[in-house]
C-alpha cells in the first residue's frame, strides 16, 4: 500500500536557516524554505497529530504564557506578567546562560567571561581545505580555552557521551588534549572533528537538487557557552537563562524559542522588556496547517475501517481482497485476522 513517512517538529519554532548561497536556488523552485513547500505535498495531504503532553515545563501560568507567545496572541496582561522578569540589578548573575539574537553579541560576552578567568589560555588552530566561507565556520578557527571555561559541544558523540548542545566545563588542557566535564558529570576527552561544506545545484537530467563537497573545516567541536544564540539553543533545556533581545527579535518564533528553553518562569531573566514587535509570526504556518488532515478525524476513519475489516473477515472474505477494498495495508488486515482467533 506504499510507504508511510513520519515528520516530527514544531512549525511555531524557528524557521529553517538557508544560507545566501542556497537562497537563490531554493527560491527558484520553492515558495518557502519550510518542508511543506516541497512539491510532493501538492499530491499528498499530511496527517497532523498534535502532541499535547509538555515535559519541559509544569507551571500552568508559564505554559499559558508560552502558548500566547507561540501563537501570536499575547495579551497586555501577559506581556506585563512576562516583563516582570526584567533584570533589576546592574550585573547578571554568573550562573545564568545568556541567549542572544546574534552571534556577535554572544561572542563579546564569551570573550569577556573568558578573560576574567585566571588560568592560562590554550589556543587550537583549525585546518581548512578547499572552499569554506569564514562566516559559515561552526566554531572559531582559533579556539581559545581556559580551564574552568564553560563550553558547548557542537557534534554528537558516536559513543553517546555527549550530543550537539551538551554543556560542560573545561577540566584539563594541553596542546593536543582537551578534557571536559559535562554537566551530567561525565569526563570526556575530545578530539578534532571535520565539517563538510556542500554546494547545491539542480541536476536537470535527474530533475532534483544534488550536492557536492567543496571544502572541509577541522577543529575541536566546542565553543564557549557563557552566551549562545537563540538559534543554537533550540532543542535544549536549561534551568536559568537570561534572554537578551538587544535590538529586537528578527524572525518567526525567535522569542518563543528563547522563553521556552527554560523549565520555569522563575529561571527566566530579561535584559530588557519584551515588546510586541518581538513577537514575530509567519502566516505561512497557519496557511500550511489548513492543508493538513486532522489526526483525530483520520483516526476515527481508520477505526471504522478496522471494524468493517473484522466484519468482512467473519464472512470469510480474503485478507487481500478486504485490504484492496478498504484501502488498508494487507499486513494490517492480516493482524486483525490473527487477533480474531
KEKE-3310 file (N, C-alpha, C; in steps of 0.2 Angstrom, whole numbers, plus 5000, padded with zeros to 4 digits):
npx = (5004:5011:5023:5025:5028:5035:5035:5043:5041:5040:5032:5030:5041:5058:5061:5068:5086:5093:5107:5115:5121:5112:5100:5095:5094:5085:5074:5071:5063:5055:5042:5043:5055:5051:5047:5034:5033:5039:5037:5031:5021:5010:5003:5000:4991:4996:4994:4990:4996:4994:5004:5001:5007:5017:5034:5045:5041:5031:5023:5007:5004:5015:5015:5004:5007:5018:5011:5003:5013:5019:5008:5006:4997:4998:4992:4989:4990:4997:5009:5014:5015:5025:5036:5039:5049:5061:5078:5083:5094:5111:5121:5122:5118:5131:5128:5119:5114:5116:5105:5106:5101:5110:5126:5137:5135:5135:5148:5155:5152:5156:5170:5173:5170:5179:5191:5191:5194:5207:5216:5229:5228:5224:5226:5219:5221:5211:5210:5208:5201:5200:5185:5178:5168:5172:5162:5153:5159:5158:5163:5176:5190:5202:5202:5201:5204:5201:5206:5191:5183:5166:5158:5151:5146:5147:5144:5138:5142:5148:5149:5139:5142:5141:5130:5126:5125:5126:5132:5146:5161:5178:5190:5204:5218:5230:5242:5238:5227:5210:5200:5184:5172:5156:5139:5132:5141:5150:5167:5176:5186:5191:5192:5198:5186:5178:5170:5160:5158:5145:5140:5126:5116:5105:5101:5097:5095:5092:5082:5082:5088:5105:5120:5138:5153:5164:5173:5182:5182:5191:5191:5191:5176:5169:5163:5164:5152:5146:5137:5125:5118:5100:5095:5105:5101:5090:5080:5086:5087:5086:5090:5092:5091:5096:5088:5093:5087:5091:5093:5081:5070:5071:5065:5053:5045:5056:5057:5048:5055:5067:5061:5055:5065:5068:5065:5057:5047:5053:5066:5069:5077:5076:5085:5080:5064:5051:5045:5029:5033:5043:5037:5036:5027:5025:5013:5012:5013:5001:4993:4998:4995:4981:4980:4983:4977:4966:4972:4964:4952:4956:4960:4948:4942:4950:4947:4934:4936:4944:4934:4925:4933:4935:4922:4920:4930:4924:4914:4921:4929:4944:4959:4967:4958:4950:4959:4962:4949:4946:4956:4967:4983:4989:4995:4990:4977:4979:4984:4973:4965:4972:4971:4958:4957)
npy = (4994:5006:5018:5024:5039:5049:5064:5074:5088:5106:5119:5131:5135:5141:5145:5136:5138:5146:5147:5161:5157:5146:5151:5158:5147:5139:5148:5148:5136:5133:5140:5143:5140:5130:5113:5109:5115:5108:5099:5087:5088:5094:5084:5075:5074:5079:5071:5077:5076:5081:5083:5084:5083:5091:5091:5099:5110:5113:5122:5129:5143:5148:5140:5144:5157:5155:5148:5159:5168:5159:5157:5170:5178:5186:5194:5210:5209:5197:5201:5211:5203:5194:5204:5207:5200:5206:5210:5217:5221:5228:5219:5204:5188:5175:5162:5161:5157:5166:5170:5176:5186:5187:5181:5190:5197:5186:5182:5193:5193:5180:5181:5191:5185:5174:5180:5185:5174:5166:5156:5149:5152:5142:5139:5133:5129:5129:5118:5121:5116:5117:5126:5136:5146:5159:5165:5154:5145:5133:5134:5144:5148:5150:5143:5148:5143:5140:5132:5129:5136:5138:5128:5122:5107:5103:5093:5076:5063:5047:5037:5041:5049:5063:5076:5086:5102:5099:5104:5109:5110:5115:5105:5100:5105:5104:5105:5096:5090:5090:5090:5088:5091:5086:5093:5083:5076:5068:5063:5068:5066:5075:5075:5082:5087:5085:5096:5097:5107:5110:5111:5116:5111:5111:5097:5094:5083:5072:5079:5084:5092:5092:5088:5093:5090:5104:5109:5108:5109:5108:5106:5106:5101:5112:5126:5142:5145:5154:5162:5160:5159:5161:5153:5143:5138:5131:5116:5113:5112:5122:5128:5140:5155:5170:5181:5190:5201:5212:5222:5218:5204:5195:5186:5173:5165:5167:5173:5165:5153:5156:5159:5147:5138:5137:5129:5134:5149:5157:5154:5162:5177:5194:5205:5216:5224:5214:5218:5221:5220:5211:5199:5189:5182:5170:5170:5160:5148:5145:5145:5133:5123:5122:5114:5102:5086:5082:5073:5067:5065:5057:5046:5041:5037:5027:5018:5015:5008:4997:4990:4987:4979:4968:4963:4959:4949:4940:4935:4927:4932:4936:4941:4949:4953:4961:4971:4978:4982:4991:4999:4997:4992:4976:4969:4974:4970:4957:4956:4959:4949:4938:4942:4940:4926)
npz = (5000:4999:5005:5022:5029:5042:5051:5063:5073:5076:5070:5074:5080:5077:5060:5045:5042:5029:5019:5011:4999:4996:4995:4983:4974:4981:4981:4967:4965:4976:4986:4999:5013:5021:5025:5020:5008:4998:4983:4983:4992:4985:4980:4991:5006:5021:5037:5052:5069:5085:5098:5115:5128:5139:5143:5147:5154:5169:5176:5176:5173:5167:5156:5149:5146:5138:5127:5123:5117:5108:5099:5094:5101:5112:5126:5134:5148:5149:5143:5152:5163:5159:5157:5170:5173:5170:5172:5187:5194:5191:5187:5179:5186:5188:5185:5175:5159:5144:5132:5116:5101:5091:5083:5086:5098:5107:5105:5110:5124:5128:5126:5135:5147:5147:5148:5161:5168:5178:5174:5163:5145:5131:5114:5100:5083:5068:5054:5037:5021:5004:4998:5010:5018:5029:5037:5039:5047:5060:5072:5081:5071:5077:5092:5108:5124:5142:5157:5167:5159:5152:5141:5125:5117:5099:5091:5089:5099:5094:5104:5113:5124:5123:5116:5102:5108:5121:5137:5147:5157:5155:5160:5159:5150:5136:5123:5114:5119:5126:5139:5145:5158:5158:5161:5166:5173:5167:5162:5148:5135:5121:5104:5088:5075:5059:5047:5033:5019:5008:4991:4983:4969:4954:4946:4930:4922:4931:4938:4950:4966:4969:4978:4982:4989:4993:5002:5018:5036:5050:5067:5085:5092:5099:5108:5116:5130:5138:5133:5121:5104:5101:5091:5091:5103:5102:5105:5116:5135:5149:5166:5170:5162:5154:5144:5130:5120:5114:5100:5095:5091:5076:5068:5064:5078:5086:5099:5106:5106:5114:5126:5130:5132:5145:5161:5171:5175:5184:5182:5172:5166:5159:5149:5144:5142:5134:5119:5109:5096:5096:5095:5083:5069:5056:5044:5034:5041:5047:5036:5030:5039:5037:5026:5031:5036:5049:5063:5072:5066:5055:5062:5068:5056:5052:5063:5060:5048:5052:5060:5050:5042:5051:5052:5038:5037:5046:5038:5029:5019:5009:5016:5008:4998:5006:5010:4999:4995:5006:5006:5014:5022:5018:5028:5040:5039:5040:5053:5060:5057:5064:5077:5079:5081)
capx = (5000:5015:5027:5022:5033:5033:5039:5042:5044:5036:5032:5029:5048:5062:5061:5074:5091:5095:5112:5115:5122:5107:5094:5093:5092:5078:5068:5069:5059:5050:5039:5046:5060:5048:5046:5028:5033:5041:5032:5027:5015:5005:5000:4998:4988:4999:4990:4993:4994:4996:5007:4999:5010:5023:5038:5050:5038:5025:5019:5001:5004:5021:5013:4999:5011:5022:5007:5001:5019:5019:5003:5005:4991:5000:4988:4993:4991:5003:5015:5016:5017:5032:5041:5040:5056:5066:5083:5083:5101:5115:5125:5119:5121:5136:5126:5114:5116:5114:5103:5106:5099:5115:5132:5142:5134:5137:5155:5158:5150:5160:5177:5174:5170:5185:5197:5190:5197:5215:5220:5232:5225:5227:5223:5218:5220:5208:5213:5203:5204:5195:5181:5174:5167:5173:5155:5150:5163:5154:5166:5181:5196:5207:5198:5205:5200:5205:5202:5186:5178:5160:5158:5145:5148:5144:5144:5136:5147:5146:5148:5134:5145:5138:5127:5126:5121:5128:5136:5151:5166:5184:5194:5211:5220:5237:5242:5234:5222:5205:5196:5178:5167:5149:5135:5129:5146:5155:5173:5176:5192:5188:5196:5195:5180:5178:5164:5160:5154:5142:5137:5119:5114:5100:5103:5091:5094:5089:5076:5082:5094:5111:5126:5144:5158:5169:5178:5181:5184:5193:5193:5188:5169:5167:5163:5162:5145:5143:5131:5124:5112:5094:5095:5109:5098:5084:5080:5090:5083:5090:5087:5092:5093:5095:5087:5095:5084:5095:5089:5074:5069:5070:5062:5047:5047:5063:5056:5045:5060:5071:5057:5053:5071:5069:5060:5052:5047:5057:5073:5070:5078:5076:5089:5076:5057:5049:5040:5025:5037:5047:5033:5035:5024:5024:5007:5013:5012:4993:4991:5000:4991:4974:4981:4984:4972:4966:4974:4959:4947:4959:4960:4941:4940:4953:4943:4928:4939:4946:4928:4922:4938:4934:4916:4921:4933:4920:4910:4925:4932:4951:4963:4970:4953:4947:4964:4961:4943:4945:4962:4971:4989:4987:4998:4985:4971:4981:4984:4966:4963:4975:4968:4951:4957)
capy = (5000:5012:5019:5029:5044:5052:5070:5077:5095:5112:5124:5138:5137:5145:5143:5133:5143:5145:5151:5165:5153:5141:5155:5159:5141:5137:5152:5146:5130:5133:5147:5145:5135:5125:5106:5109:5118:5103:5098:5081:5090:5096:5077:5072:5079:5076:5070:5081:5073:5086:5080:5089:5082:5095:5088:5103:5115:5110:5128:5131:5150:5149:5136:5148:5162:5152:5147:5165:5170:5154:5158:5177:5181:5189:5199:5216:5207:5193:5205:5214:5197:5192:5209:5207:5196:5211:5211:5223:5224:5230:5214:5197:5183:5171:5155:5161:5157:5171:5168:5182:5185:5187:5178:5195:5198:5180:5181:5198:5190:5174:5183:5195:5180:5170:5185:5185:5168:5167:5151:5151:5151:5137:5141:5127:5131:5124:5117:5121:5113:5119:5132:5136:5153:5161:5166:5148:5141:5131:5137:5148:5145:5150:5142:5149:5140:5140:5128:5132:5139:5135:5126:5118:5103:5105:5087:5071:5058:5041:5033:5044:5053:5070:5077:5093:5106:5097:5109:5107:5114:5113:5102:5100:5107:5104:5107:5091:5087:5094:5086:5092:5088:5088:5095:5077:5073:5063:5065:5067:5068:5077:5076:5086:5084:5088:5098:5097:5112:5107:5116:5113:5113:5107:5092:5094:5076:5069:5083:5085:5095:5087:5092:5090:5093:5108:5111:5105:5113:5103:5109:5103:5103:5115:5134:5145:5144:5159:5165:5157:5162:5158:5148:5137:5135:5127:5109:5112:5113:5125:5129:5148:5159:5177:5182:5197:5203:5218:5227:5215:5198:5197:5180:5169:5160:5168:5175:5159:5148:5159:5159:5140:5134:5136:5124:5138:5156:5159:5154:5167:5184:5198:5210:5222:5222:5212:5222:5217:5219:5205:5193:5188:5175:5169:5167:5153:5142:5144:5143:5126:5119:5121:5109:5095:5082:5081:5066:5064:5063:5051:5040:5039:5034:5020:5014:5012:5003:4991:4987:4984:4973:4962:4961:4955:4943:4935:4932:4923:4936:4935:4947:4953:4957:4966:4976:4981:4985:4996:5003:4996:4988:4969:4966:4977:4966:4950:4956:4959:4942:4934:4944:4937:4919)
capz = (5000:4999:5011:5027:5031:5048:5052:5070:5074:5079:5065:5078:5082:5072:5053:5043:5041:5022:5018:5005:4993:4994:4995:4976:4972:4984:4978:4960:4965:4981:4988:5006:5014:5025:5022:5017:5001:4994:4978:4984:4996:4981:4979:4997:5012:5028:5043:5058:5075:5089:5104:5120:5134:5139:5148:5150:5159:5173:5179:5171:5171:5162:5150:5146:5144:5132:5121:5120:5113:5102:5094:5092:5104:5119:5129:5138:5154:5148:5142:5158:5168:5156:5159:5177:5174:5168:5177:5191:5196:5185:5184:5178:5190:5184:5184:5170:5152:5140:5125:5112:5095:5085:5085:5088:5105:5111:5105:5115:5131:5129:5127:5142:5153:5147:5150:5168:5171:5179:5172:5156:5139:5126:5108:5095:5076:5064:5047:5032:5015:4999:4999:5017:5020:5036:5040:5040:5052:5065:5078:5080:5068:5083:5098:5114:5130:5148:5162:5171:5155:5150:5134:5122:5111:5093:5087:5093:5101:5092:5110:5117:5129:5123:5109:5100:5113:5128:5141:5151:5159:5154:5166:5158:5143:5134:5116:5110:5123:5129:5143:5148:5162:5156:5166:5168:5177:5163:5160:5141:5131:5115:5098:5082:5071:5052:5044:5026:5015:5002:4986:4980:4962:4951:4941:4925:4920:4937:4940:4958:4969:4971:4982:4981:4995:4990:5007:5024:5041:5055:5073:5091:5092:5105:5108:5123:5131:5143:5129:5114:5101:5102:5086:5094:5109:5100:5106:5123:5141:5154:5172:5171:5156:5153:5137:5128:5113:5111:5095:5094:5088:5069:5064:5066:5083:5090:5106:5109:5107:5119:5133:5131:5134:5152:5164:5175:5174:5189:5180:5166:5167:5153:5150:5143:5142:5128:5115:5104:5089:5097:5094:5075:5067:5049:5042:5030:5046:5048:5029:5029:5043:5034:5021:5034:5039:5057:5065:5076:5060:5051:5067:5068:5049:5052:5067:5056:5043:5056:5062:5044:5040:5055:5050:5032:5039:5049:5032:5025:5014:5010:5019:5002:4995:5010:5010:4992:4995:5011:5005:5021:5021:5019:5035:5045:5039:5042:5060:5063:5057:5069:5083:5080:5083)
cpx = (5004:5019:5023:5028:5031:5038:5038:5045:5038:5036:5032:5036:5052:5062:5068:5079:5093:5101:5111:5116:5116:5100:5091:5091:5085:5073:5066:5064:5054:5048:5042:5051:5058:5047:5040:5028:5036:5035:5028:5021:5009:5000:4997:4995:4991:4993:4994:4991:4997:4998:5005:5003:5016:5027:5043:5047:5032:5020:5013:5002:5009:5019:5008:5002:5015:5017:5004:5007:5019:5015:5001:4998:4992:4996:4992:4995:4997:5009:5018:5019:5024:5037:5042:5047:5062:5071:5083:5089:5105:5119:5121:5122:5125:5133:5120:5117:5113:5111:5102:5103:5104:5122:5137:5141:5136:5144:5158:5157:5155:5168:5178:5174:5176:5191:5197:5193:5205:5219:5223:5228:5228:5223:5224:5217:5217:5212:5207:5206:5198:5191:5177:5173:5168:5167:5152:5154:5159:5157:5172:5187:5202:5203:5202:5201:5205:5202:5197:5181:5172:5160:5152:5148:5144:5143:5141:5141:5145:5145:5143:5136:5142:5134:5128:5122:5123:5133:5140:5156:5173:5188:5201:5213:5228:5236:5238:5229:5217:5201:5190:5174:5160:5145:5132:5135:5151:5161:5174:5182:5190:5193:5194:5190:5181:5171:5165:5156:5152:5140:5131:5118:5109:5102:5097:5090:5090:5083:5076:5088:5099:5116:5132:5149:5163:5174:5177:5184:5185:5195:5189:5181:5166:5167:5161:5155:5143:5137:5131:5118:5106:5093:5099:5105:5092:5085:5083:5085:5088:5086:5087:5095:5091:5094:5088:5092:5087:5091:5083:5075:5068:5067:5057:5049:5052:5062:5053:5051:5065:5067:5056:5059:5071:5063:5055:5052:5052:5064:5074:5071:5078:5080:5086:5069:5056:5044:5035:5029:5042:5044:5031:5032:5023:5018:5007:5012:5005:4991:4992:4996:4984:4974:4982:4977:4972:4968:4968:4953:4950:4959:4953:4939:4944:4950:4937:4930:4941:4940:4925:4926:4936:4927:4916:4925:4929:4915:4915:4929:4940:4954:4965:4964:4950:4952:4963:4954:4942:4951:4966:4977:4987:4989:4993:4979:4973:4981:4977:4963:4966:4972:4961:4951:4959)
cpy = (5006:5013:5024:5033:5048:5058:5073:5084:5100:5117:5131:5140:5140:5141:5140:5139:5141:5150:5156:5161:5148:5145:5156:5153:5139:5142:5151:5141:5130:5139:5149:5139:5130:5118:5106:5112:5113:5101:5092:5083:5093:5089:5074:5077:5076:5076:5073:5078:5077:5082:5085:5088:5086:5092:5093:5108:5111:5116:5130:5138:5151:5145:5140:5154:5160:5151:5154:5168:5166:5156:5165:5180:5183:5195:5205:5213:5202:5196:5208:5209:5195:5197:5210:5203:5200:5211:5217:5226:5225:5224:5207:5192:5178:5165:5155:5161:5162:5169:5175:5181:5185:5184:5184:5196:5192:5180:5186:5195:5185:5176:5187:5190:5175:5174:5185:5179:5169:5162:5152:5149:5146:5139:5135:5130:5126:5123:5117:5119:5115:5125:5131:5143:5154:5162:5159:5143:5139:5133:5141:5145:5145:5150:5143:5147:5141:5135:5132:5136:5135:5134:5122:5114:5104:5099:5082:5066:5051:5036:5035:5047:5060:5070:5084:5097:5104:5102:5106:5112:5111:5111:5102:5101:5106:5105:5102:5087:5092:5089:5090:5088:5090:5090:5089:5073:5068:5067:5063:5070:5069:5078:5080:5083:5088:5089:5098:5103:5110:5113:5112:5115:5109:5103:5091:5087:5072:5072:5083:5089:5090:5092:5089:5094:5097:5111:5108:5110:5108:5107:5105:5106:5106:5123:5136:5146:5148:5162:5161:5160:5158:5152:5142:5134:5130:5119:5108:5114:5116:5127:5137:5151:5166:5179:5190:5198:5209:5222:5224:5208:5199:5191:5177:5165:5161:5169:5169:5154:5150:5157:5151:5136:5133:5132:5128:5145:5159:5159:5158:5174:5187:5203:5217:5219:5219:5216:5218:5216:5213:5198:5192:5181:5175:5166:5161:5147:5140:5142:5135:5122:5118:5116:5102:5092:5082:5074:5063:5061:5057:5045:5037:5035:5027:5015:5010:5007:4997:4987:4983:4978:4967:4959:4957:4949:4938:4932:4928:4926:4936:4942:4952:4957:4962:4972:4981:4985:4991:5001:5003:4992:4981:4967:4968:4972:4959:4950:4956:4952:4937:4936:4941:4929:4918)
cpz = (5000:5006:5016:5030:5037:5049:5059:5070:5075:5074:5068:5081:5076:5065:5051:5041:5034:5021:5012:4999:4991:4993:4988:4973:4974:4981:4971:4960:4970:4984:4995:5008:5019:5021:5018:5010:4996:4989:4979:4988:4992:4979:4985:5002:5018:5033:5049:5065:5080:5096:5110:5127:5134:5145:5151:5155:5163:5175:5174:5169:5166:5156:5146:5143:5137:5126:5118:5115:5107:5097:5092:5095:5111:5121:5133:5145:5154:5147:5148:5163:5166:5158:5166:5178:5171:5174:5181:5193:5190:5182:5184:5182:5185:5182:5179:5163:5148:5134:5121:5105:5089:5088:5088:5095:5109:5111:5110:5122:5133:5130:5133:5148:5153:5149:5158:5172:5172:5177:5165:5150:5134:5119:5103:5088:5072:5057:5042:5025:5009:5000:5006:5019:5027:5040:5042:5044:5058:5072:5076:5076:5073:5089:5104:5120:5136:5153:5166:5166:5153:5143:5132:5117:5105:5088:5092:5093:5099:5098:5115:5123:5129:5116:5108:5104:5120:5131:5146:5153:5158:5160:5165:5151:5142:5127:5112:5113:5126:5133:5146:5153:5160:5162:5169:5173:5174:5161:5152:5138:5124:5110:5093:5078:5064:5050:5037:5023:5009:4997:4983:4973:4959:4945:4936:4923:4925:4939:4947:4960:4971:4975:4981:4987:4991:4995:5013:5029:5047:5061:5079:5091:5098:5104:5115:5124:5137:5140:5123:5111:5102:5097:5088:5100:5108:5101:5113:5129:5146:5160:5173:5165:5157:5146:5135:5121:5110:5106:5093:5090:5080:5065:5067:5072:5088:5097:5110:5111:5113:5126:5135:5132:5141:5155:5168:5173:5178:5187:5174:5168:5160:5154:5148:5142:5135:5125:5111:5098:5090:5095:5086:5074:5059:5047:5038:5035:5046:5041:5028:5033:5041:5029:5024:5036:5046:5058:5069:5071:5057:5056:5067:5061:5049:5057:5064:5051:5046:5058:5056:5042:5044:5053:5043:5033:5042:5044:5028:5020:5015:5012:5013:4999:4999:5010:5004:4993:5000:5011:5012:5019:5023:5026:5040:5045:5042:5050:5063:5063:5062:5076:5084:5082:5090)
residu = (UNK:UNK:UNK:UNK:UNK:UNK:UNK:UNK:UNK:UNK:UNK:UNK:UNK:UNK:UNK:UNK:UNK:UNK:UNK:UNK:UNK:UNK:UNK:UNK:UNK:UNK:UNK:UNK:UNK:UNK:UNK:UNK:UNK:UNK:UNK:UNK:UNK:UNK:UNK:UNK:UNK:UNK:UNK:UNK:UNK:UNK:UNK:UNK:UNK:UNK:UNK:UNK:UNK:UNK:UNK:UNK:UNK:UNK:UNK:UNK:UNK:UNK:UNK:UNK:UNK:UNK:UNK:UNK:UNK:UNK:UNK:UNK:UNK:UNK:UNK:UNK:UNK:UNK:UNK:UNK:UNK:UNK:UNK:UNK:UNK:UNK:UNK:UNK:UNK:UNK:UNK:UNK:UNK:UNK:UNK:UNK:UNK:UNK:UNK:UNK:UNK:UNK:UNK:UNK:UNK:UNK:UNK:UNK:UNK:UNK:UNK:UNK:UNK:UNK:UNK:UNK:UNK:UNK:UNK:UNK:UNK:UNK:UNK:UNK:UNK:UNK:UNK:UNK:UNK:UNK:UNK:UNK:UNK:UNK:UNK:UNK:UNK:UNK:UNK:UNK:UNK:UNK:UNK:UNK:UNK:UNK:UNK:UNK:UNK:UNK:UNK:UNK:UNK:UNK:UNK:UNK:UNK:UNK:UNK:UNK:UNK:UNK:UNK:UNK:UNK:UNK:UNK:UNK:UNK:UNK:UNK:UNK:UNK:UNK:UNK:UNK:UNK:UNK:UNK:UNK:UNK:UNK:UNK:UNK:UNK:UNK:UNK:UNK:UNK:UNK:UNK:UNK:UNK:UNK:UNK:UNK:UNK:UNK:UNK:UNK:UNK:UNK:UNK:UNK:UNK:UNK:UNK:UNK:UNK:UNK:UNK:UNK:UNK:UNK:UNK:UNK:UNK:UNK:UNK:UNK:UNK:UNK:UNK:UNK:UNK:UNK:UNK:UNK:UNK:UNK:UNK:UNK:UNK:UNK:UNK:UNK:UNK:UNK:UNK:UNK:UNK:UNK:UNK:UNK:UNK:UNK:UNK:UNK:UNK:UNK:UNK:UNK:UNK:UNK:UNK:UNK:UNK:UNK:UNK:UNK:UNK:UNK:UNK:UNK:UNK:UNK:UNK:UNK:UNK:UNK:UNK:UNK:UNK:UNK:UNK:UNK:UNK:UNK:UNK:UNK:UNK:UNK:UNK:UNK:UNK:UNK:UNK:UNK:UNK:UNK:UNK:UNK:UNK:UNK:UNK:UNK:UNK:UNK:UNK:UNK:UNK:UNK:UNK:UNK:UNK:UNK:UNK:UNK:UNK:UNK:UNK:UNK:UNK:UNK:UNK:UNK:UNK:UNK:UNK:UNK:UNK:UNK:UNK:UNK:UNK:UNK:UNK:UNK:UNK:UNK:UNK:UNK:UNK:UNK:UNK:UNK:UNK:UNK:UNK:UNK:UNK)
# end
